[in-house]
C-alpha cells in the first residue's frame, strides 16, 4: 500500500482537526435536529402501500 510510508506531522494533524470542526451554523443546525433515537422508525413513518386488487 502506498499509505504505509505516510508521515503524519503535528501540523498535518492540527490542520485535519480544524477542517473536521463544524462551523457555527452547522453546529446550530445539528442542535435543532432531533436525535436518532428520538425519531420514529423509518418504516413506521412510511404509509403502508395499498396492494390493490388481487389478480
MDTraj code that builds the backbone (N, CA, C; nanometers):
import mdtraj as md
import numpy as np

residues = "UNK UNK UNK UNK UNK UNK UNK UNK UNK UNK UNK UNK UNK UNK UNK UNK UNK UNK UNK UNK UNK UNK UNK UNK UNK UNK UNK UNK UNK UNK UNK UNK UNK UNK UNK UNK UNK UNK UNK UNK UNK UNK UNK UNK UNK UNK UNK UNK UNK UNK UNK UNK UNK UNK UNK".split()
xyz = np.array([
    [0.0835, -0.1194, 0.0000],
    [0.0000, 0.0000, 0.0000],
    [0.0870, 0.1244, 0.0000],
    [0.0413, 0.2253, -0.0663],
    [0.1187, 0.3488, -0.0764],
    [0.1130, 0.4303, 0.0525],
    [0.0099, 0.4139, 0.1329],
    [-0.0055, 0.4953, 0.2527],
    [0.0772, 0.4453, 0.3710],
    [0.1431, 0.3328, 0.3591],
    [0.2211, 0.2801, 0.4712],
    [0.3359, 0.3732, 0.5082],
    [0.3882, 0.4462, 0.4129],
    [0.5009, 0.5339, 0.4404],
    [0.4571, 0.6770, 0.4712],
    [0.3275, 0.7007, 0.4842],
    [0.2771, 0.8347, 0.5109],
    [0.3167, 0.8786, 0.6520],
    [0.3756, 0.9965, 0.6623],
    [0.4158, 1.0515, 0.7913],
    [0.3176, 1.1603, 0.8308],
    [0.2579, 1.1465, 0.9471],
    [0.1657, 1.2480, 0.9980],
    [0.2456, 1.3394, 1.0897],
    [0.2553, 1.4643, 1.0504],
    [0.3278, 1.5607, 1.1331],
    [0.2284, 1.6328, 1.2237],
    [0.2787, 1.7070, 1.3184],
    [0.1921, 1.7827, 1.4088],
    [0.1100, 1.8854, 1.3314],
    [0.1705, 1.9494, 1.2329],
    [0.0992, 2.0496, 1.1529],
    [-0.0138, 1.9836, 1.0751],
    [0.0123, 1.8671, 1.0158],
    [-0.0908, 1.7954, 0.9416],
    [-0.2053, 1.7562, 1.0336],
    [-0.1749, 1.7104, 1.1524],
    [-0.2781, 1.6700, 1.2469],
    [-0.3621, 1.7894, 1.2906],
    [-0.3003, 1.9033, 1.3133],
    [-0.3748, 2.0217, 1.3550],
    [-0.4648, 2.0725, 1.2425],
    [-0.4158, 2.0654, 1.1176],
    [-0.4990, 2.1070, 1.0042],
    [-0.6188, 2.0148, 0.9907],
    [-0.5993, 1.8868, 1.0046],
    [-0.7094, 1.7910, 0.9938],
    [-0.8114, 1.8157, 1.1042],
    [-0.7662, 1.8483, 1.2235],
    [-0.8574, 1.8757, 1.3340],
    [-0.9405, 2.0008, 1.3051],
    [-0.8786, 2.1049, 1.2511],
    [-0.9500, 2.2284, 1.2217],
    [-1.0530, 2.2091, 1.1103],
    [-1.0180, 2.1306, 1.0103],
    [-1.1084, 2.1076, 0.8982],
    [-1.2286, 2.0262, 0.9431],
    [-1.2080, 1.9336, 1.0354],
    [-1.3176, 1.8475, 1.0765],
    [-1.4100, 1.9142, 1.1779],
    [-1.3745, 2.0306, 1.2267],
    [-1.4577, 2.1010, 1.3239],
    [-1.5749, 2.1668, 1.2516],
    [-1.7003, 2.1449, 1.2989],
    [-1.8145, 2.2043, 1.2292],
    [-1.8180, 2.3554, 1.2463],
    [-1.8783, 2.4222, 1.1493],
    [-1.8958, 2.5668, 1.1598],
    [-2.0059, 2.5956, 1.2615],
    [-2.0186, 2.7198, 1.3000],
    [-2.1214, 2.7586, 1.3970],
    [-2.2610, 2.7277, 1.3424],
    [-2.2830, 2.7548, 1.2122],
    [-2.4134, 2.7271, 1.1517],
    [-2.4435, 2.5781, 1.1512],
    [-2.3429, 2.4954, 1.1191],
    [-2.3631, 2.3509, 1.1189],
    [-2.3937, 2.2999, 1.2591],
    [-2.3256, 2.3540, 1.3586],
    [-2.3472, 2.3109, 1.4958],
    [-2.4879, 2.3481, 1.5429],
    [-2.5334, 2.4692, 1.5086],
    [-2.6677, 2.5122, 1.5482],
    [-2.7750, 2.4286, 1.4791],
    [-2.7533, 2.3947, 1.3522],
    [-2.8494, 2.3112, 1.2802],
    [-2.8560, 2.1722, 1.3420],
    [-2.7436, 2.1187, 1.3807],
    [-2.7409, 1.9866, 1.4431],
    [-2.8094, 1.9901, 1.5796],
    [-2.7957, 2.0996, 1.6511],
    [-2.8603, 2.1110, 1.7820],
    [-3.0119, 2.1174, 1.7686],
    [-3.0635, 2.1696, 1.6566],
    [-3.2080, 2.1794, 1.6372],
    [-3.2694, 2.0472, 1.5917],
    [-3.1892, 1.9606, 1.5266],
    [-3.2417, 1.8335, 1.4767],
    [-3.2625, 1.7356, 1.5918],
    [-3.3687, 1.6546, 1.5875],
    [-3.3873, 1.5537, 1.6922],
    [-3.2818, 1.4438, 1.6801],
    [-3.2495, 1.3843, 1.7915],
    [-3.1543, 1.2746, 1.7905],
    [-3.2159, 1.1539, 1.7208],
    [-3.1320, 1.0627, 1.6750],
    [-3.1792, 0.9468, 1.6012],
    [-3.2782, 0.8646, 1.6840],
    [-3.2509, 0.8470, 1.8129],
    [-3.3401, 0.7651, 1.8941],
    [-3.4666, 0.8401, 1.9362],
    [-3.4751, 0.9690, 1.9063],
    [-3.5965, 1.0454, 1.9350],
    [-3.6928, 1.0462, 1.8157],
    [-3.6477, 0.9974, 1.7027],
    [-3.7299, 0.9970, 1.5816],
    [-3.7986, 0.8620, 1.5674],
    [-3.9191, 0.8597, 1.5089],
    [-3.9845, 0.7309, 1.4849],
    [-3.9061, 0.6508, 1.3816],
    [-3.9236, 0.5206, 1.3875],
    [-3.8523, 0.4353, 1.2913],
    [-3.8959, 0.4685, 1.1498],
    [-3.8064, 0.4500, 1.0554],
    [-3.8330, 0.4858, 0.9157],
    [-3.9543, 0.4105, 0.8613],
    [-3.9659, 0.2806, 0.8898],
    [-4.0785, 0.2045, 0.8367],
    [-4.2096, 0.2434, 0.9047],
    [-4.2051, 0.2985, 1.0248],
    [-4.3266, 0.3430, 1.0932],
    [-4.3760, 0.4754, 1.0350],
    [-4.2862, 0.5565, 0.9817],
    [-4.3255, 0.6854, 0.9254],
    [-4.3854, 0.6697, 0.7862],
    [-4.3433, 0.5668, 0.7149],
    [-4.3863, 0.5481, 0.5768],
    [-4.5281, 0.4886, 0.5745],
    [-4.6211, 0.5482, 0.5021],
    [-4.7563, 0.4908, 0.4977],
    [-4.7542, 0.3560, 0.4263],
    [-4.8407, 0.2681, 0.4714],
    [-4.8475, 0.1357, 0.4097],
    [-4.9048, 0.1493, 0.2694],
    [-4.8487, 0.0738, 0.1773],
    [-4.8969, 0.0781, 0.0394],
    [-5.0199, -0.0131, 0.0256],
    [-5.1144, 0.0332, -0.0533],
    [-5.2320, -0.0477, -0.0810],
    [-5.1944, -0.1463, -0.1896],
    [-5.2040, -0.2759, -0.1620],
    [-5.1619, -0.3742, -0.2626],
    [-5.2517, -0.3730, -0.3858],
    [-5.3707, -0.3150, -0.3769],
    [-5.4601, -0.3108, -0.4919],
    [-5.5373, -0.4398, -0.5052],
    [-5.6167, -0.4512, -0.6095],
    [-5.6965, -0.5737, -0.6263],
    [-5.6069, -0.6917, -0.6603],
    [-5.6407, -0.8067, -0.6024],
    [-5.5631, -0.9280, -0.6297],
    [-5.6027, -0.9833, -0.7661],
    [-5.5041, -1.0341, -0.8403],
    [-5.5337, -1.0880, -0.9728],
    [-5.5743, -1.2313, -0.9640],
])
top = md.Topology()
chain = top.add_chain()
for i, resn in enumerate(residues, 1):
    res = top.add_residue(resn, chain, resSeq=i)
    for name in ("N", "CA", "C"):
        top.add_atom(name, md.element.get_by_symbol(name[0]), res)
traj = md.Trajectory(xyz[None], top)
